Amino acid sequence: MIDFEARLKSLKNRRQGSRERAVIDSIAEGFTRNAAILSGVDPREREPFERILASQSIRYAIGAMAAVKKASTEISIREGHRVADNLIAGLARAGENTTKRLQGSVALDIHIEGHSDVDVLIIEENSVFFERPSSIAYLPKTDSREMIDIIRDIRIKSEEILKNNFPAADVTCSNGKSIAIENGSLQRKVDIVPALWFDSTEYQSHKQESLRGIDVYHKNDHTLIRNYPFKHIQRVEEKDRYYEGNLKRVIRLLKNIIADLPDQKKRIAKKLTSYDIAAIAFHMNNQLRTPAYLQLGLVEKTRQHLDLLCLLEEYRVGLIVPDGTRKIFDHADKIAALELVKEECTALAQAICRDLAPHSTTYDPSVILNEALAP
């Protein structure tokens, strides 16, 4: 049985931080603060899902699909830009010309924590990898360094600049693809990802940045990893708009389900990356067509989709991530993760069905699919 009281508390803490933290942030005087904590005062805002007159299972499902507060997301984005702008200025003084782009869950508003990390690409501007034959007359590269050495140098300089410019912060440089900076004056953890542009023939023909590729530098392997983060963002955004926000709701639902798993199960489920979760939901297509007042039905439709993926290998193996770079299920560990997440989603759907139809002895999907929630 799912402990929904614990899950609702966990969901609330992810979205707004703990009650104790909120009390400390909102009250200046130590005596008053201690009294507030002891008296059980919770200064955090009540969110819409908490006001729903329904069972805990339903409130959890609706809350798990909801975006975190806009103000929290704006802080994450602002802090990402602040670090990136500071770094770009420092790199310019060191002779490197770079620009920035946001990527990842915060950029798409599919993050599930109010205090989410923000990913920022720092992209070298003077040199470009491009696919041949080229329809653009690219100027010869003026930098004598090899492309991979250019971005390696930017990575090395970035590590030193961030340490020098944010002396009170913790700068972690051990990750292969990113530099993590947090604490000090920062309200959010920021991951800086040095990279190069890659202009595909498709980009050269259409000049749309969503078609432009990125070669991320992997410090530990001294290699470049190519992907298309802007195509991923554009395709998810377009499909989410088409289905009136339901794609992002399902992505958040799945991410919250995984976040609330016990550690042993979570280690298995985490084999599906955030990118994989977005891709799984992306392929639900018309199953995402659900009116707002029947939003709860997305739980059942997600369960059906996961069940289909588990049962039909020939369908599953052909599914590609939104940017087209690889198959979703490209490793055997992801199948075990998929099966576990399907089981958890099924348990959630069954709990909701029991709450809605307590006298029923069998699971009836239509109970959830037809349950209308008051606005």
Secondary structure, 3 states (H helix, E strand, C coil): CCCHHHHHHHHHHHHHCCHHHHHHHHCCCHHHHHHHHHHCCCCCCCCHHHHCCCCHHHHHHHHHHCCCCHHHHHHHHHHHHHHHHHHHHHHHHCCCCEEEEEEHHHHHCCCCCCCCCEEEEEEEEEEEEECCCCCCCCCCCCCCCCHHHHHHHHHHHHHHHHHHHCCCCEEECCCCCCEEEECCCCCCCEEEEEEEEEECHHHHHHCCHHHCEEEEEECCCCEEEEECHHHHHHHHHHHHHHCCCHHHHHHHHHHHHHHCCCHHHHHHHCCCCHHHHHHHHHCCHHHHCCCHHHCCHHHHHHHHHHHHHHHCHHHHCCCECCCCCCECCCCCHHHHHHHHHHHHHHHHHHHHHHHHCCCCCCCCHHHHHCCCCCC
